[in-house]
Amino acid sequence: MTGFGNLDTDRPASSPALCVIVPAHNEAGAIGRTLAALAPLGKTAAAGQLIVVCNACTDQTAELAAQTAPAARVITIAERGKANAINRALDVADPGTVIVVDSDVIFSPGCLEALVATLASPGVMAASPVGQFDLAHSPWIVRAYYRVFARQPYLSEGVGGSGVYGLSVAGRKALGRLPLVIGDDHYVRSFFPQAQQRRVVCTASGAPVHVVVHPPHTLRALLHTEHRSRMGDQEVRRLLPDAPQSHARTVRWLISPALRHPLEFIAFLAIKLLVRARLAGGKPVPDRGWTPIRRS
């Protein structure tokens, strides 16, 4: 189990209240590790809140959440949708800093504290930790895709791509309720200017921090996830048409992996083009209200 730290003592008394939100849909197989590391939240007022929103679950997610983190507030709702689940948690969360955590993400020691400290900095509206992809159980083509994907510039700055993002007090107020979008982190990233976002890579003392992200374990699951991600991108562009795009930078970035890792780049590009073709052909994607990472 990776460390969580002690927010009772590590968080300055002047820091705003903290609430960690974990939306979950049928995550009985993964949520235990995540919540075990977050379990100190909720035990005291100083530690902050932990809210788990189980939406339309048909497995034991809610029961496992209550057992693993007894101090958490576990909410069960019938409606599907990650953004809707987050909004339900925001409705009951205390005023203060909010951090949204995917139900299969693991924090490295000191990571959550570093994220909280960053969100308390002046002018910061939103932040994410850097992510490390666990590819140990993935086939070659999935590993190849994520080795290229992980080198994207956006994963080293601002919000998104790591399964965790936080909103400062000011950021939470400015954002308000999330629209019912597929890509909630993409929406947050597009909503705030880059100057108001941060990517957290170390603690105040310089110790590196990260979160472990569990990507899909099969090609089929990867195609499903990539398909939904691209749909989410299109949706956010319609909602926030004035948000800056970085197409030129993306093209420049692609040159490096193409030259240094050509086989991995070909796999990455093939998956991107296949998904784009499926979308252009109008192929429907099931379960539009949620964005699960399917492992089988």
Backbone as CSV, one residue per row, in Angstrom:
resi,resn,N_x,N_y,N_z,CA_x,CA_y,CA_z,C_x,C_y,C_z
1,MET,0.842,-1.190,0.000,0.000,0.000,0.000,0.876,1.238,0.000
2,THR,0.634,2.139,-0.917,1.402,3.376,-0.934,0.907,4.305,0.138
3,GLY,1.788,5.192,0.572,1.500,6.040,1.712,0.563,7.177,1.410
4,PHE,-0.098,7.622,2.452,-1.049,8.716,2.341,-0.553,9.938,3.080
5,GLY,0.204,9.739,4.127,0.622,10.882,4.935,-0.390,11.140,6.035
6,ASN,-0.264,12.277,6.703,-1.152,12.604,7.807,-1.632,14.029,7.632
7,LEU,-2.788,14.198,7.032,-3.298,15.534,6.786,-3.718,16.231,8.066
8,ASP,-3.950,15.477,9.140,-4.258,16.129,10.411,-3.126,17.045,10.840
9,THR,-1.883,16.612,10.624,-0.742,17.373,11.107,0.001,18.078,9.997
10,ASP,-0.017,17.518,8.764,0.765,18.098,7.690,0.104,19.300,7.051
11,ARG,-1.209,19.399,7.117,-1.899,20.511,6.482,-1.932,21.690,7.438
12,PRO,-1.482,22.871,7.010,-1.491,24.028,7.891,-2.889,24.341,8.392
13,ALA,-2.955,24.880,9.610,-4.253,25.171,10.210,-5.038,26.183,9.396
14,SER,-4.331,27.048,8.663,-4.985,28.085,7.880,-5.492,27.582,6.537
15,SER,-5.165,26.336,6.153,-5.569,25.812,4.865,-7.079,25.607,4.829
16,PRO,-7.700,25.775,3.657,-9.140,25.537,3.562,-9.470,24.066,3.768
17,ALA,-10.723,23.796,4.113,-11.173,22.421,4.305,-10.960,21.622,3.025
18,LEU,-10.707,20.341,3.204,-10.449,19.449,2.076,-11.576,18.442,1.939
19,CYS,-11.989,18.203,0.692,-12.931,17.134,0.406,-12.408,16.335,-0.776
20,VAL,-12.263,15.034,-0.602,-11.877,14.144,-1.692,-13.124,13.401,-2.154
21,ILE,-13.381,13.478,-3.451,-14.555,12.860,-4.056,-14.110,11.686,-4.923
22,VAL,-14.718,10.537,-4.706,-14.415,9.346,-5.502,-15.697,8.880,-6.173
23,PRO,-15.925,9.230,-7.443,-17.068,8.677,-8.164,-16.776,7.246,-8.583
24,ALA,-17.757,6.376,-8.526,-17.491,4.962,-8.813,-18.704,4.308,-9.453
25,HIS,-18.435,3.527,-10.492,-19.473,2.715,-11.123,-18.924,1.295,-11.301
26,ASN,-19.440,0.364,-10.515,-19.021,-1.044,-10.581,-17.505,-1.190,-10.489
27,GLU,-16.943,-0.688,-9.395,-15.495,-0.731,-9.189,-15.118,-1.581,-7.979
28,ALA,-15.885,-2.614,-7.719,-15.601,-3.454,-6.553,-14.227,-4.090,-6.619
29,GLY,-13.727,-4.333,-7.829,-12.433,-4.978,-7.959,-11.248,-4.067,-7.761
30,ALA,-11.474,-2.749,-7.736,-10.334,-1.825,-7.678,-10.415,-0.802,-6.564
31,ILE,-11.620,-0.501,-6.079,-11.782,0.650,-5.201,-11.162,0.443,-3.818
32,GLY,-10.976,-0.805,-3.407,-10.452,-1.070,-2.072,-9.085,-0.459,-1.829
33,ARG,-8.156,-0.636,-2.770,-6.805,-0.090,-2.598,-6.824,1.423,-2.509
34,THR,-7.615,2.049,-3.360,-7.678,3.507,-3.370,-8.228,4.034,-2.057
35,LEU,-9.328,3.471,-1.591,-9.953,3.969,-0.373,-9.152,3.625,0.877
36,ALA,-8.442,2.514,0.871,-7.619,2.178,2.033,-6.570,3.260,2.277
37,ALA,-6.010,3.797,1.191,-5.014,4.855,1.331,-5.642,6.184,1.732
38,LEU,-6.917,6.384,1.421,-7.607,7.636,1.732,-8.404,7.559,3.032
39,ALA,-8.399,6.411,3.675,-9.261,6.173,4.833,-9.089,7.173,5.974
40,PRO,-7.883,7.771,6.200,-7.794,8.763,7.286,-8.719,9.958,7.114
41,LEU,-9.108,10.264,5.877,-10.030,11.377,5.667,-11.368,11.076,6.333
42,GLY,-11.922,12.086,6.954,-13.222,11.941,7.584,-13.169,11.566,9.045
43,LYS,-12.017,11.101,9.518,-11.932,10.675,10.920,-11.993,11.856,11.874
44,THR,-11.476,13.012,11.430,-11.571,14.240,12.204,-11.933,15.375,11.265
45,ALA,-12.426,16.479,11.824,-12.762,17.635,10.998,-11.526,18.181,10.301
46,ALA,-10.380,18.116,10.989,-9.150,18.647,10.401,-8.689,17.831,9.203
47,ALA,-8.982,16.532,9.221,-8.524,15.670,8.130,-9.288,15.916,6.842
48,GLY,-10.515,16.430,6.938,-11.309,16.679,5.751,-12.332,15.582,5.503
49,GLN,-12.993,15.679,4.365,-14.062,14.746,4.017,-13.617,13.764,2.948
50,LEU,-14.227,12.602,2.957,-14.102,11.625,1.889,-15.509,11.223,1.482
51,ILE,-15.865,11.521,0.234,-17.204,11.212,-0.271,-17.078,10.258,-1.445
52,VAL,-17.726,9.110,-1.353,-17.756,8.123,-2.428,-19.166,8.117,-3.003
53,VAL,-19.273,8.337,-4.304,-20.588,8.347,-4.950,-20.683,7.135,-5.872
54,CYS,-21.442,6.154,-5.450,-21.643,4.931,-6.237,-22.887,5.133,-7.093
55,ASN,-22.695,5.203,-8.409,-23.859,5.447,-9.246,-24.167,4.256,-10.124
56,ALA,-25.417,3.825,-10.035,-25.940,2.710,-10.829,-25.085,1.463,-10.709
57,CYS,-24.534,1.227,-9.528,-23.682,0.051,-9.335,-24.546,-1.204,-9.193
58,THR,-24.082,-2.281,-9.799,-24.760,-3.568,-9.668,-23.863,-4.588,-8.970
59,ASP,-22.723,-4.123,-8.437,-21.821,-5.015,-7.705,-21.735,-4.545,-6.256
60,GLN,-20.655,-4.882,-5.576,-20.516,-4.596,-4.150,-19.688,-3.342,-3.885
61,THR,-19.651,-2.407,-4.833,-18.830,-1.206,-4.661,-19.191,-0.451,-3.386
62,ALA,-20.454,-0.193,-3.155,-20.873,0.591,-1.990,-20.515,-0.114,-0.690
63,GLU,-20.757,-1.408,-0.626,-20.453,-2.150,0.596,-18.951,-2.150,0.874
64,LEU,-18.143,-2.369,-0.152,-16.687,-2.350,0.026,-16.195,-0.973,0.427
65,ALA,-16.785,0.073,-0.127,-16.385,1.428,0.232,-16.642,1.696,1.712
66,ALA,-17.804,1.290,2.192,-18.137,1.507,3.599,-17.247,0.697,4.527
67,GLN,-16.876,-0.511,4.111,-16.012,-1.344,4.940,-14.579,-0.833,4.959
68,THR,-14.086,-0.401,3.796,-12.685,-0.014,3.692,-12.423,1.351,4.307
69,ALA,-13.364,2.264,4.152,-13.197,3.623,4.683,-14.427,3.959,5.520
70,PRO,-14.475,3.490,6.769,-15.676,3.665,7.590,-16.053,5.123,7.829
71,ALA,-15.070,6.028,7.763,-15.370,7.444,7.998,-15.861,8.159,6.748
72,ALA,-15.850,7.470,5.621,-16.301,8.087,4.375,-17.820,8.217,4.360
73,ARG,-18.278,9.200,3.621,-19.706,9.310,3.338,-19.954,8.608,2.012
74,VAL,-20.688,7.528,2.034,-20.958,6.740,0.828,-22.373,7.050,0.357
75,ILE,-22.467,7.583,-0.849,-23.755,7.955,-1.431,-24.055,6.992,-2.576
76,THR,-25.249,6.457,-2.602,-25.673,5.567,-3.685,-26.789,6.241,-4.469
77,ILE,-26.584,6.365,-5.784,-27.596,6.976,-6.639,-27.911,6.032,-7.796
78,ALA,-29.105,6.144,-8.313,-29.543,5.252,-9.381,-29.073,5.727,-10.750
79,GLU,-28.864,7.051,-10.906,-28.508,7.595,-12.210,-27.050,7.324,-12.541
80,ARG,-26.796,7.032,-13.806,-25.424,6.846,-14.252,-24.830,8.187,-14.643
81,GLY,-23.512,8.225,-14.681,-22.825,9.424,-15.153,-21.808,9.933,-14.156
82,LYS,-20.549,10.026,-14.577,-19.490,10.472,-13.679,-19.675,11.928,-13.270
83,ALA,-19.956,12.804,-14.250,-20.126,14.217,-13.920,-21.300,14.415,-12.971
84,ASN,-22.365,13.675,-13.187,-23.508,13.754,-12.289,-23.129,13.298,-10.885
85,ALA,-22.315,12.240,-10.785,-21.869,11.759,-9.476,-21.023,12.808,-8.765
86,ILE,-20.150,13.467,-9.513,-19.324,14.518,-8.920,-20.196,15.663,-8.421
87,ASN,-21.165,16.060,-9.226,-22.064,17.133,-8.807,-22.830,16.781,-7.542
88,ARG,-23.253,15.533,-7.432,-23.978,15.113,-6.219,-23.081,15.250,-4.995
89,ALA,-21.795,14.895,-5.148,-20.866,15.051,-4.034,-20.627,16.525,-3.713
90,LEU,-20.503,17.352,-4.742,-20.301,18.784,-4.516,-21.475,19.399,-3.764
91,ASP,-22.657,18.875,-3.998,-23.843,19.409,-3.321,-23.767,19.251,-1.804
92,VAL,-23.091,18.208,-1.337,-23.057,17.938,0.110,-21.679,18.184,0.717
93,ALA,-20.688,18.518,-0.105,-19.333,18.746,0.406,-19.248,20.061,1.154
94,ASP,-18.427,20.080,2.183,-18.168,21.322,2.888,-17.448,22.303,1.959
95,PRO,-17.592,23.611,2.199,-16.840,24.580,1.397,-15.340,24.349,1.550
96,GLY,-14.612,24.499,0.479,-13.169,24.332,0.554,-12.602,23.691,-0.693
97,THR,-11.384,23.199,-0.573,-10.687,22.545,-1.677,-11.322,21.191,-1.980
98,VAL,-11.425,20.863,-3.270,-12.007,19.591,-3.698,-11.009,18.868,-4.590
99,ILE,-10.864,17.577,-4.358,-10.026,16.743,-5.217,-10.863,15.562,-5.691
100,VAL,-10.920,15.381,-7.002,-11.677,14.288,-7.609,-10.696,13.179,-7.983
101,VAL,-10.987,11.964,-7.536,-10.064,10.840,-7.684,-10.784,9.667,-8.342
102,ASP,-10.222,9.153,-9.430,-10.759,7.925,-10.016,-10.610,6.781,-9.022
103,SER,-11.491,5.816,-9.113,-11.572,4.790,-8.072,-10.498,3.721,-8.155
104,ASP,-9.582,3.800,-9.125,-8.501,2.808,-9.188,-7.122,3.462,-9.185
105,VAL,-7.047,4.699,-8.690,-5.791,5.445,-8.667,-5.116,5.284,-7.309
106,ILE,-3.794,5.163,-7.313,-3.028,5.024,-6.084,-2.054,6.199,-5.961
107,PHE,-2.060,6.881,-4.827,-1.160,7.996,-4.579,0.191,7.506,-4.064
108,SER,1.267,8.117,-4.532,2.570,7.865,-3.930,2.658,8.632,-2.610
109,PRO,3.596,8.273,-1.728,3.732,8.996,-0.458,3.925,10.492,-0.683
110,GLY,3.136,11.288,0.015,3.265,12.737,-0.044,2.547,13.398,-1.202
111,CYS,1.971,12.598,-2.109,1.381,13.179,-3.323,0.129,14.000,-3.012
112,LEU,-0.762,13.437,-2.211,-1.996,14.158,-1.918,-1.700,15.452,-1.165
113,GLU,-0.761,15.383,-0.218,-0.396,16.589,0.522,0.194,17.649,-0.392
114,ALA,1.034,17.219,-1.349,1.630,18.167,-2.293,0.558,18.801,-3.172
115,LEU,-0.440,18.031,-3.556,-1.537,18.557,-4.362,-2.352,19.575,-3.572
116,VAL,-2.635,19.268,-2.318,-3.375,20.198,-1.462,-2.599,21.505,-1.293
117,ALA,-1.292,21.412,-1.070,-0.467,22.605,-0.898,-0.455,23.455,-2.167
118,THR,-0.379,22.804,-3.307,-0.379,23.536,-4.576,-1.686,24.286,-4.764
119,LEU,-2.791,23.653,-4.432,-4.099,24.283,-4.602,-4.314,25.442,-3.633
120,ALA,-3.512,25.511,-2.587,-3.591,26.634,-1.653,-2.747,27.817,-2.102
121,SER,-1.997,27.664,-3.190,-1.141,28.739,-3.682,-1.972,29.811,-4.374
122,PRO,-1.567,31.087,-4.255,-2.327,32.166,-4.889,-2.417,31.984,-6.402
123,GLY,-3.594,32.228,-6.935,-3.785,32.202,-8.380,-4.013,30.835,-8.986
124,VAL,-3.914,29.760,-8.183,-4.101,28.405,-8.711,-5.570,28.019,-8.606
125,MET,-6.154,27.671,-9.731,-7.549,27.254,-9.771,-7.702,25.734,-9.802
126,ALA,-6.787,25.052,-10.507,-6.896,23.605,-10.666,-5.514,22.998,-10.796
127,ALA,-5.374,21.741,-10.401,-4.077,21.059,-10.465,-4.276,19.566,-10.534
128,SER,-3.298,18.888,-11.120,-3.260,17.425,-11.174,-1.856,16.947,-10.857
129,PRO,-1.726,15.778,-10.251,-0.395,15.185,-10.106,0.042,14.534,-11.409
130,VAL,1.319,14.312,-11.532,1.819,13.563,-12.688,1.427,12.098,-12.519
131,GLY,1.141,11.428,-13.630,0.729,10.030,-13.575,1.789,9.087,-14.115
132,GLN,1.866,7.909,-13.537,2.706,6.833,-14.044,1.803,5.656,-14.403
133,PHE,1.913,5.167,-15.635,1.023,4.122,-16.128,1.558,2.737,-15.780
134,ASP,0.715,1.951,-15.130,1.055,0.572,-14.785,0.708,-0.317,-15.971
135,LEU,1.725,-0.735,-16.721,1.523,-1.521,-17.936,1.969,-2.976,-17.775
136,ALA,2.148,-3.393,-16.534,2.726,-4.712,-16.284,1.887,-5.849,-16.867
137,HIS,0.575,-5.677,-16.915,-0.296,-6.764,-17.357,-0.928,-6.483,-18.720
138,SER,-0.362,-5.553,-19.456,-0.928,-5.166,-20.752,-0.174,-5.822,-21.894
139,PRO,-0.862,-6.145,-23.004,-0.171,-6.694,-24.170,0.686,-5.629,-24.840
140,TRP,1.528,-6.069,-25.778,2.498,-5.152,-26.383,1.838,-3.930,-26.995
141,ILE,0.761,-4.090,-27.742,0.181,-2.950,-28.441,-0.357,-1.909,-27.466
142,VAL,-0.889,-2.338,-26.323,-1.356,-1.390,-25.308,-0.168,-0.693,-24.663
143,ARG,0.903,-1.456,-24.375,2.109,-0.837,-23.816,2.691,0.180,-24.788
144,ALA,2.724,-0.190,-26.071,3.272,0.714,-27.078,2.462,2.002,-27.140
145,TYR,1.149,1.868,-27.132,0.287,3.054,-27.191,0.576,3.986,-26.015
146,TYR,0.621,3.444,-24.809,0.770,4.300,-23.632,2.191,4.828,-23.454
147,ARG,3.177,4.144,-23.995,4.534,4.687,-23.948,4.646,5.944,-24.797
148,VAL,3.931,5.965,-25.901,3.881,7.188,-26.709,2.960,8.215,-26.053
149,PHE,1.797,7.771,-25.636,0.814,8.656,-25.001,1.414,9.387,-23.805
150,ALA,2.199,8.675,-22.997,2.753,9.250,-21.765,3.747,10.369,-22.026
151,ARG,4.243,10.495,-23.268,5.219,11.545,-23.584,4.553,12.829,-24.060
152,GLN,3.231,12.853,-24.100,2.543,14.049,-24.566,2.824,15.234,-23.653
153,PRO,3.021,16.417,-24.211,3.325,17.602,-23.397,2.254,17.908,-22.363
154,TYR,0.992,17.673,-22.698,-0.066,18.084,-21.766,-0.036,17.286,-20.461
155,LEU,0.598,16.119,-20.467,0.675,15.324,-19.242,1.697,15.857,-18.252
156,SER,2.461,16.855,-18.653,3.445,17.450,-17.754,3.036,18.845,-17.293
157,GLU,1.843,19.298,-17.696,1.402,20.627,-17.305,-0.115,20.643,-17.152
158,GLY,-0.581,21.429,-16.235,-2.016,21.599,-16.082,-2.744,20.352,-15.623
159,VAL,-4.018,20.260,-15.974,-4.927,19.245,-15.461,-5.171,18.160,-16.496
160,GLY,-5.344,16.924,-16.027,-5.811,15.857,-16.895,-4.827,14.733,-17.091
161,GLY,-5.363,13.565,-17.450,-4.550,12.433,-17.853,-4.037,11.551,-16.742
162,SER,-4.283,11.904,-15.478,-3.756,11.093,-14.384,-4.836,10.516,-13.487
163,GLY,-6.103,10.755,-13.810,-7.178,10.225,-12.994,-7.435,11.005,-11.725
164,VAL,-6.759,12.145,-11.562,-6.922,12.984,-10.376,-6.847,14.444,-10.796
165,TYR,-7.760,15.251,-10.290,-7.598,16.704,-10.406,-8.224,17.369,-9.186
166,GLY,-7.682,18.510,-8.840,-8.177,19.247,-7.691,-8.602,20.645,-8.070
167,LEU,-9.531,21.182,-7.321,-9.998,22.550,-7.494,-9.751,23.311,-6.204
168,SER,-9.135,24.475,-6.324,-8.969,25.334,-5.161,-10.320,25.927,-4.777
169,VAL,-10.355,26.650,-3.674,-11.603,27.290,-3.257,-12.111,28.210,-4.359
170,ALA,-11.200,29.031,-4.912,-11.587,29.948,-5.982,-11.962,29.193,-7.250
171,GLY,-11.216,28.115,-7.551,-11.510,27.334,-8.733,-12.863,26.653,-8.648
172,ARG,-13.177,26.129,-7.483,-14.472,25.479,-7.286,-15.614,26.474,-7.463
173,LYS,-15.431,27.667,-6.939,-16.468,28.692,-7.075,-16.648,29.106,-8.520
174,ALA,-15.536,29.278,-9.241,-15.603,29.713,-10.642,-16.222,28.640,-11.528
175,LEU,-15.892,27.377,-11.274,-16.382,26.291,-12.119,-17.859,26.013,-11.894
176,GLY,-18.286,26.063,-10.629,-19.664,25.726,-10.320,-19.937,24.251,-10.550
177,ARG,-21.106,23.928,-11.026,-21.461,22.542,-11.311,-20.922,22.143,-12.674
178,LEU,-20.528,20.905,-12.788,-20.054,20.393,-14.069,-21.230,20.155,-15.011
179,PRO,-21.082,20.493,-16.287,-22.088,20.006,-17.245,-21.958,18.495,-17.356
180,LEU,-22.974,17.845,-17.841,-22.964,16.383,-17.910,-22.175,15.922,-19.126
181,VAL,-20.847,16.060,-19.002,-19.928,15.735,-20.087,-19.295,14.371,-19.852
182,ILE,-18.721,13.824,-20.912,-17.992,12.566,-20.807,-16.651,12.795,-20.124
183,GLY,-15.910,13.800,-20.579,-14.567,14.058,-20.073,-14.542,15.192,-19.070
184,ASP,-14.801,14.892,-17.803,-14.855,15.954,-16.794,-13.501,16.629,-16.615
185,ASP,-12.404,15.848,-16.637,-11.084,16.462,-16.476,-10.725,17.326,-17.680
186,HIS,-11.117,16.889,-18.880,-10.867,17.699,-20.079,-11.649,19.005,-20.009
187,TYR,-12.858,18.946,-19.501,-13.655,20.162,-19.357,-12.974,21.132,-18.393
188,VAL,-12.511,20.626,-17.259,-11.836,21.482,-16.275,-10.577,22.086,-16.887
189,ARG,-9.811,21.285,-17.603,-8.580,21.778,-18.238,-8.893,22.889,-19.242
190,SER,-9.968,22.734,-19.983,-10.331,23.723,-20.992,-10.997,24.949,-20.390
191,PHE,-11.605,24.794,-19.226,-12.333,25.889,-18.591,-11.387,26.959,-18.056
192,PHE,-10.275,26.526,-17.448,-9.350,27.479,-16.838,-8.162,27.760,-17.753
193,PRO,-7.669,28.993,-17.788,-6.435,29.279,-18.532,-5.272,28.455,-17.981
194,GLN,-4.327,28.118,-18.840,-3.178,27.323,-18.405,-2.411,27.992,-17.270
195,ALA,-2.376,29.309,-17.245,-1.650,30.029,-16.195,-2.251,29.794,-14.820
196,GLN,-3.501,29.343,-14.769,-4.158,29.097,-13.494,-4.159,27.611,-13.127
197,GLN,-3.437,26.790,-13.892,-3.357,25.360,-13.625,-1.923,24.973,-13.269
198,ARG,-1.795,23.871,-12.556,-0.468,23.364,-12.184,-0.430,21.843,-12.333
199,ARG,0.763,21.337,-12.668,1.031,19.902,-12.636,1.978,19.660,-11.477
200,VAL,1.563,18.828,-10.517,2.325,18.605,-9.296,3.276,17.439,-9.504
201,VAL,4.568,17.692,-9.353,5.580,16.659,-9.577,6.421,16.379,-8.340
202,CYS,6.348,17.250,-7.327,7.178,17.036,-6.132,6.561,17.736,-4.934
203,THR,7.053,17.372,-3.768,6.644,18.022,-2.528,7.399,19.336,-2.367
204,ALA,7.080,20.076,-1.313,7.775,21.335,-1.043,9.260,21.114,-0.805
205,SER,9.631,19.925,-0.313,11.044,19.616,-0.062,11.745,19.052,-1.288
206,GLY,11.007,18.871,-2.386,11.617,18.395,-3.621,11.507,16.908,-3.863
207,ALA,10.850,16.177,-2.970,10.685,14.731,-3.173,9.678,14.482,-4.300
208,PRO,10.001,13.634,-5.266,9.073,13.394,-6.381,7.816,12.674,-5.925
209,VAL,6.697,13.033,-6.533,5.413,12.390,-6.235,4.709,12.073,-7.544
210,HIS,3.762,11.146,-7.471,2.999,10.754,-8.651,1.774,9.969,-8.207
211,VAL,0.911,9.657,-9.151,-0.147,8.678,-8.922,0.040,7.553,-9.923
212,VAL,-0.327,6.352,-9.511,-0.274,5.196,-10.398,-1.618,5.079,-11.099
213,VAL,-1.571,5.067,-12.428,-2.772,4.985,-13.253,-2.816,3.597,-13.877
214,HIS,-3.978,2.970,-13.846,-4.150,1.628,-14.417,-4.904,1.738,-15.744
215,PRO,-4.197,1.704,-16.858,-4.860,1.807,-18.160,-5.541,0.504,-18.538
216,PRO,-6.269,0.478,-19.652,-6.904,-0.765,-20.088,-5.878,-1.877,-20.299
217,HIS,-6.305,-3.115,-20.081,-5.402,-4.256,-20.186,-5.562,-5.046,-21.473
218,THR,-6.488,-4.616,-22.340,-6.675,-5.307,-23.615,-6.831,-4.269,-24.714
219,LEU,-6.591,-4.701,-25.948,-6.768,-3.803,-27.090,-8.223,-3.370,-27.211
220,ARG,-9.135,-4.295,-27.012,-10.558,-3.949,-27.109,-10.918,-2.864,-26.101
221,ALA,-10.446,-3.014,-24.871,-10.739,-2.014,-23.848,-10.083,-0.683,-24.173
222,LEU,-8.880,-0.723,-24.726,-8.196,0.510,-25.115,-8.978,1.242,-26.201
223,LEU,-9.454,0.510,-27.207,-10.231,1.139,-28.273,-11.500,1.770,-27.722
224,HIS,-12.150,1.084,-26.793,-13.358,1.629,-26.159,-13.035,2.926,-25.418
225,THR,-11.970,2.907,-24.626,-11.594,4.074,-23.845,-11.180,5.231,-24.745
226,GLU,-10.397,4.941,-25.784,-9.959,5.984,-26.704,-11.148,6.571,-27.466
227,HIS,-12.092,5.715,-27.841,-13.295,6.170,-28.537,-14.063,7.168,-27.683
228,ARG,-14.279,6.828,-26.442,-15.005,7.707,-25.532,-14.217,8.985,-25.256
229,SER,-12.899,8.869,-25.156,-12.074,10.047,-24.917,-12.206,11.042,-26.056
230,ARG,-12.181,10.529,-27.281,-12.305,11.429,-28.422,-13.705,12.046,-28.492
231,MET,-14.724,11.269,-28.159,-16.069,11.840,-28.076,-16.125,12.948,-27.036
232,GLY,-15.442,12.721,-25.908,-15.403,13.745,-24.866,-14.701,15.006,-25.321
233,ASP,-13.620,14.838,-26.077,-12.907,16.002,-26.612,-13.826,16.831,-27.505
234,GLN,-14.552,16.161,-28.378,-15.454,16.861,-29.292,-16.553,17.583,-28.525
235,GLU,-17.035,16.940,-27.485,-18.096,17.531,-26.677,-17.622,18.805,-25.988
236,VAL,-16.416,18.775,-25.429,-15.881,19.948,-24.743,-15.632,21.085,-25.725
237,ARG,-15.164,20.763,-26.916,-14.956,21.811,-27.918,-16.254,22.517,-28.278
238,ARG,-17.352,21.768,-28.289,-18.647,22.400,-28.573,-19.087,23.287,-27.416
239,LEU,-18.836,22.833,-26.190,-19.253,23.601,-25.024,-18.365,24.803,-24.764
240,LEU,-17.063,24.665,-25.048,-16.095,25.738,-24.798,-15.330,26.033,-26.082
241,PRO,-16.004,26.604,-27.069,-15.359,26.808,-28.370,-14.184,27.777,-28.337
242,ASP,-14.129,28.620,-27.334,-13.048,29.605,-27.261,-11.832,29.099,-26.493
243,ALA,-11.897,27.878,-25.966,-10.743,27.321,-25.245,-9.586,27.140,-26.211
244,PRO,-8.357,27.483,-25.798,-7.212,27.384,-26.714,-6.920,25.948,-27.102
245,GLN,-6.522,25.743,-28.356,-6.109,24.441,-28.865,-4.612,24.490,-29.161
246,SER,-3.970,23.336,-29.147,-2.512,23.299,-29.341,-2.144,22.316,-30.446
247,HIS,-2.813,22.431,-31.596,-2.582,21.489,-32.675,-1.150,21.546,-33.185
248,ALA,-0.616,22.759,-33.348,0.745,22.894,-33.865,1.752,22.252,-32.921
249,ARG,1.546,22.448,-31.620,2.457,21.854,-30.649,2.359,20.339,-30.668
250,THR,1.142,19.825,-30.845,0.962,18.375,-30.897,1.694,17.785,-32.092
251,VAL,1.601,18.445,-33.227,2.289,17.961,-34.426,3.797,17.942,-34.200
252,ARG,4.334,18.990,-33.578,5.779,19.035,-33.296,6.170,17.920,-32.340
253,TRP,5.318,17.665,-31.342,5.625,16.613,-30.377,5.659,15.242,-31.045
254,LEU,4.791,15.000,-32.008,4.720,13.694,-32.654,6.002,13.324,-33.384
255,ILE,6.782,14.306,-33.788,8.001,14.030,-34.548,8.996,13.208,-33.723
256,SER,9.116,13.530,-32.432,10.109,12.856,-31.594,9.839,11.364,-31.436
257,PRO,8.639,10.936,-30.986,8.412,9.481,-30.878,8.442,8.776,-32.218
258,ALA,8.056,9.470,-33.285,8.084,8.840,-34.610,9.506,8.486,-35.009
259,LEU,10.461,9.331,-34.650,11.858,9.091,-35.008,12.549,8.145,-34.039
260,ARG,12.235,8.271,-32.742,12.970,7.522,-31.725,12.375,6.135,-31.480
261,HIS,11.057,6.005,-31.611,10.378,4.731,-31.324,9.362,4.457,-32.434
262,PRO,9.814,4.167,-33.625,8.898,4.087,-34.772,7.821,3.018,-34.639
263,LEU,8.136,1.836,-34.114,7.125,0.788,-34.004,6.031,1.172,-33.007
264,GLU,6.438,1.722,-31.876,5.455,2.165,-30.896,4.612,3.304,-31.460
265,PHE,5.252,4.188,-32.196,4.511,5.298,-32.789,3.493,4.802,-33.808
266,ILE,3.867,3.809,-34.602,2.928,3.249,-35.581,1.711,2.658,-34.874
267,ALA,1.946,1.935,-33.783,0.826,1.361,-33.024,-0.070,2.466,-32.474
268,PHE,0.544,3.499,-31.921,-0.202,4.640,-31.372,-1.048,5.298,-32.454
269,LEU,-0.420,5.580,-33.596,-1.113,6.258,-34.685,-2.229,5.384,-35.260
270,ALA,-1.983,4.080,-35.364,-2.997,3.181,-35.909,-4.256,3.182,-35.046
271,ILE,-4.081,3.164,-33.732,-5.237,3.187,-32.834,-5.984,4.507,-32.953
272,LYS,-5.244,5.608,-33.007,-5.878,6.920,-33.166,-6.691,6.994,-34.454
273,LEU,-6.105,6.529,-35.561,-6.785,6.599,-36.850,-7.990,5.665,-36.912
274,LEU,-7.868,4.489,-36.298,-8.980,3.553,-36.275,-10.165,4.140,-35.522
275,VAL,-9.900,4.744,-34.381,-10.972,5.343,-33.593,-11.597,6.512,-34.348
276,ARG,-10.762,7.318,-34.987,-11.291,8.439,-35.759,-12.202,7.932,-36.886
277,ALA,-11.799,6.847,-37.543,-12.609,6.287,-38.625,-13.939,5.762,-38.095
278,ARG,-13.905,5.109,-36.930,-15.141,4.589,-36.347,-16.091,5.719,-35.982
279,LEU,-15.543,6.813,-35.461,-16.386,7.955,-35.128,-16.974,8.583,-36.380
280,ALA,-16.149,8.713,-37.417,-16.629,9.296,-38.667,-17.739,8.451,-39.280
281,GLY,-17.682,7.145,-39.034,-18.704,6.243,-39.552,-19.958,6.195,-38.704
282,GLY,-19.951,6.958,-37.595,-21.134,7.025,-36.749,-21.343,5.815,-35.874
283,LYS,-20.284,5.040,-35.607,-20.430,3.847,-34.769,-20.775,4.267,-33.346
284,PRO,-21.865,3.784,-32.787,-22.268,4.200,-31.442,-21.380,3.589,-30.368
285,VAL,-21.323,4.283,-29.246,-20.577,3.790,-28.088,-21.558,3.588,-26.948
286,PRO,-21.605,2.402,-26.354,-22.555,2.158,-25.273,-22.155,2.892,-24.000
287,ASP,-23.100,2.977,-23.077,-22.822,3.511,-21.736,-22.275,4.934,-21.793
288,ARG,-22.932,5.806,-22.555,-22.397,7.144,-22.749,-22.333,7.948,-21.451
289,GLY,-23.138,7.563,-20.468,-23.159,8.358,-19.245,-21.988,8.129,-18.330
290,TRP,-21.100,7.212,-18.659,-19.969,6.900,-17.785,-18.729,6.657,-18.622
291,THR,-17.567,6.822,-18.042,-16.339,6.611,-18.796,-15.474,5.572,-18.101
292,PRO,-15.910,4.313,-18.091,-15.139,3.291,-17.383,-13.874,2.922,-18.137
293,ILE,-12.887,2.448,-17.431,-11.729,1.821,-18.058,-11.976,0.319,-17.979
294,ARG,-12.285,-0.259,-19.090,-12.616,-1.676,-19.111,-11.352,-2.495,-19.288
295,ARG,-11.163,-3.500,-18.469,-9.925,-4.263,-18.479,-10.067,-5.616,-19.169
296,SER,-11.233,-5.930,-19.641,-11.406,-7.228,-20.277,-12.472,-7.143,-21.354
